[in-house]
Amino acid sequence: MEFLPVFEWMETSALGQIGKTYGGVYAIGQSLHLMSLALLGGTVLVTDLRLLNVVLRDVPSDVVTNGAHRWFKVAVTMLIATGIFMAAAVAVRMYYSAFFFAKMTALATGIIFVFAVKRPLLKRPHAEIHPLALKAVAIASLLIWFSVAATGRWIGFS
Amino acid sequence: MNALNNLLLHFAEWLDAQGWSSGLHESYYMYNWVESTHVLTLMIFLGMLFVIDLRMLGLALTNVPASKIAARLNVPMMIGFTIMFITGLLLFYAVPVRTTQSIWFRIKFVLLIAAGVNAWLFHRRMNESVSTWDNDPVAPKRLRYAAGLSLALWAGVVTTGRLIAYDWYDCYRVNSDLIAWAAGCMAE
């Protein structure tokens, strides 16, 4: 399937034109993207470091994971919304960027991992889950979201 | 002010003349890894700060004592800040002259100092009063203001940091007197 026409359409769309025309608006979109990435990082780190018994060891892990998940959803929604805005302005360049597709793959993996694996598992009482399973989920989560952030940063260098 | 700008420019030019400075700037992988590390540690530092501030505002983890959140997340937050600060210094070292004369860098620097003072006052006020409200879902009004201000200041730091990359007000452009003064542009 050929995706180039979709990327060309994105760049000529109103969203793409706003980002192209108004540098200040585009820069604010980039800043909001960074802040949502930071919020996402905070919620992921608090959850995963708690599961690894690194932080908040004296707080039940289900309290931490449930509390952080709400803000994870906010962060990932903001991340996607600002990401679409940023990509639309340079969509054709993104089409030819290997790092862009690496980030999209990592992001899709991250979202599927959270909603199909991590959350269903962590919704159960944590005492019933094998400690190694909790730690494995935390390490996998850290690696996936690190990949999302790192590949995203390298889009700018490619 | 002119003398200070002159001094800063001379210092930046001295840094720029060093081989390590241009070496770092011209190294594709090294410079980009330093910049990537700066952004990744921003996730650690700012991420932890967001969680602490949201707790103070009564928007996250309200069933956990506020002092516990602040104390336990302080260590990873400061680790993130330290690496972010060191990589920030390296980024400045790699491009000293343009950065010194960037109005965005200067605003970022002022916002960083304001955020630091706010954090210090916040911790002092929190430690003085936390025993009376630690288990409350929302912190007292003064601390909520400080948490809100912290979020606003760091949003400003991130935004101005991002804007450093843009050359809209660089000294080689024709700028208003106010912009040229604030950016520290010196006559050739």
Interface residues (C-beta under 8 A of the other chain):
Chain A: G23 A27 I28 Q30 S31 L34 M35 L37 A38 L39 L40 G41 G42 T43 V44 L45 V46 L49 V54 V55 L56 D58 V59 V63 V64 G67 A68 R70 W71 F146 A149 A150 R153 W154 F157
Chain B: Y28 N32 E35 S36 V39 L40 L42 M43 I44 F45 L46 G47 M48 L49 F50 V51 L54 A60 L61 T62 N63 V64 K68 I69 R72 L73 V75 P76 A155 V158 T159 R162 L163 Y166 W168
